[in-house]
Amino acid sequence: MDIKANLETVKKTFINPDCLLVAVSKTKPLEDLKKAYDCGIRDFGENKVQELQAKQPEMPEDTRWHMIGHLQSNKVKYIAPYVYLIHGVDSFKLLKEVNKQGKKIDRIIPVLLQIHIADEESKFGFDKNELLEMFQDPNFKGLTHVQIKGLMGMATFTENESQIRKEFKGLKNLFEELKNESLPDFVQMEEISMGMSGDYLIAQEEGSTMVRIGSAIFGSRNYPH
């Protein structure tokens, strides 16, 4: 697996050079992460807290860890001290837990709010009404140790490009709408994380500022037999 060549190929295809590439390293051995690091990658995405905990001490200090998977409230405390960005905050309950753990260690934790944009039921996330409801909740305004930096969404797993584009477009529209809302200071619509190995070019065309790419860099996932 030539990680360097794969990275060069991926970067050549980028429509927006300012779009952040998060290398999705879940199930990958440390040697692969170190090869990507040596090629200049600093942002790595993991979807399991246990795996993130195991890898974090073994990588250089300036590695930026992105929690991209579904995060359970009881696991937040393990990554709160060092996680760079939690992509998948999909409920008010989880957001309050991130705030609570941030408070304990006096750290403001950056997060993205996950919006349900796909047709599939299995995807997590807020819908627009739930989001607006949360923003109106008096407890929301009292959060002191989270920083909401934007939105994240995962498109339907389909070959239908027009459906993927429609879903990304919907997320971008919501992002722009929220920019004009009067929201607390800890909510900034700066980042929109959408796009993976199969659809990152469409995502960039629709305004993504951050893409999560795994198999196009590291090859298919390594699962234990």
Buried (B, 14 or more C-beta within 10 A) or exposed (E): EEBBEBBEEBBEEBEBEEBBBBBBBBBBEEEBBBBBBEBEBBBBBBBBBEBBBEBBEEBEEEBBBBBBBBBEBEBBBBBBEBBBBBBBBBBBEBBBBBBBBBBEEEBBBBBBBBBBBBEEEEBBBBEBEBBEEBBEEEEBEEBEBBBBBBBBBBBBBBEEEEBBBBBBBBBBEBBEEBEEEEBEEBBBBEBBBBBBBBBBBBBBBBBBBBBBBBEBBBBEEEEEE
